[in-house]
């Protein structure tokens, strides 16, 4: 049995927590435009990461829909909490984020899209 809980940030769903009998994983979905080129990776708001820590989430899974491939990027929550800091202001407010490069994830699974 499992449960699924949405994670909201400024009124929008940013992902969800899956709980498989005590093993909690945060799942978030990204399009190719959300790949952060400066750090060659992805960022998550510290506000979300702190919420995940309160909920005792162990892992973060980013489902990435790229131009040529689909990928799953997996890292421990602790690794994200210790990622490099960037303050994003594109949404009209300062959003302090933690970033990991693709090389810092614990595992990456990729499947090429059919042409």
C-alpha positions as CSV (number, residue, x, y, z in Angstrom):
1,X,0.0,0.0,0.0
2,X,1.2,3.5,-0.7
3,X,0.0,7.1,-0.3
4,X,0.5,10.1,-2.6
5,X,0.6,13.7,-1.2
6,X,0.9,16.8,-3.4
7,X,3.6,19.3,-2.6
8,X,2.5,22.9,-3.2
9,X,4.7,26.0,-3.6
10,X,3.0,29.4,-3.9
11,X,-0.3,27.8,-4.7
12,X,1.0,25.5,-7.5
13,X,1.7,21.7,-7.3
14,X,5.4,21.2,-7.8
15,X,5.4,17.5,-7.3
16,X,4.3,14.9,-4.8
17,X,5.5,12.6,-2.1
18,X,5.1,8.9,-2.5
19,X,5.1,6.9,0.7
20,X,5.7,3.1,0.2
21,X,5.3,1.9,3.8
22,X,7.6,4.4,5.3
23,X,10.0,4.9,2.4
24,X,9.2,8.4,1.2
25,X,10.3,9.8,-2.2
26,X,9.6,13.2,-3.7
27,X,8.8,13.2,-7.4
28,X,8.9,16.4,-9.5
29,X,8.5,16.8,-13.3
30,X,10.7,19.1,-15.5
31,X,10.7,20.1,-19.1
32,X,13.8,20.8,-21.1
33,X,13.5,24.6,-20.5
34,X,14.0,24.0,-16.7
35,X,17.5,22.5,-17.1
36,X,19.8,25.0,-15.4
37,X,22.7,25.4,-17.8
38,X,24.9,27.4,-15.5
39,X,25.2,24.4,-13.1
40,X,24.4,21.8,-15.7
41,X,21.6,20.4,-13.5
42,X,18.4,21.2,-11.6
43,X,17.3,23.3,-8.6
44,X,14.7,22.9,-6.0
45,X,13.4,25.7,-3.7
46,X,14.8,25.6,-0.2
47,X,11.3,26.1,1.0
48,X,10.2,22.8,-0.6
49,X,13.4,21.0,0.5
50,X,12.8,22.0,4.2
51,X,9.2,20.8,3.9
52,X,10.4,17.5,2.5
53,X,12.8,17.2,5.5
54,X,9.9,17.8,7.9
55,X,8.0,15.0,6.1
56,X,11.0,12.7,6.4
57,X,11.5,12.2,2.7
58,X,14.6,10.2,1.9
59,X,15.0,10.6,-1.9
60,X,14.3,13.1,-4.7
61,X,13.4,11.9,-8.2
62,X,13.3,14.4,-11.1
63,X,11.4,13.2,-14.1
64,X,13.0,15.1,-17.0
65,X,11.3,15.4,-20.4
66,X,14.2,16.5,-22.6
67,X,14.3,17.3,-26.3
68,X,15.9,14.0,-27.3
69,X,15.5,11.8,-24.2
70,X,13.5,11.2,-21.0
71,X,15.5,10.8,-17.8
72,X,15.1,10.1,-14.1
73,X,17.6,11.8,-11.9
74,X,17.7,10.4,-8.4
75,X,19.5,11.9,-5.3
76,X,19.2,11.7,-1.5
77,X,17.4,14.6,0.1
78,X,20.5,15.3,2.1
79,X,22.6,15.7,-1.0
80,X,20.1,18.3,-2.3
81,X,20.1,20.2,1.0
82,X,23.8,20.5,0.7
83,X,23.7,21.6,-3.0
84,X,25.0,24.9,-4.2
85,X,22.8,28.0,-3.6
86,X,21.2,30.1,-6.2
87,X,18.6,32.8,-5.8
88,X,16.1,32.8,-8.7
89,X,14.0,36.0,-9.2
90,X,12.3,35.0,-12.5
91,X,8.9,34.5,-10.8
92,X,8.9,38.0,-9.4
93,X,10.1,37.1,-5.9
94,X,13.5,35.9,-4.5
95,X,13.4,32.1,-4.4
96,X,16.5,30.6,-2.7
97,X,17.2,27.2,-4.4
98,X,19.7,24.4,-4.0
99,X,21.2,22.9,-7.2
100,X,22.8,19.7,-8.2
101,X,24.7,19.1,-11.5
102,X,23.9,16.0,-13.4
103,X,27.2,14.5,-12.2
104,X,26.2,14.9,-8.6
105,X,23.0,12.7,-8.7
106,X,23.2,9.2,-7.2
107,X,21.8,7.7,-10.4
108,X,20.5,8.7,-13.8
109,X,18.3,6.6,-16.0
110,X,17.8,7.8,-19.6
111,X,15.8,6.5,-22.6
112,X,16.1,8.1,-26.0
113,X,12.9,9.3,-27.6
114,X,11.8,7.7,-30.9
115,X,12.3,10.0,-33.9
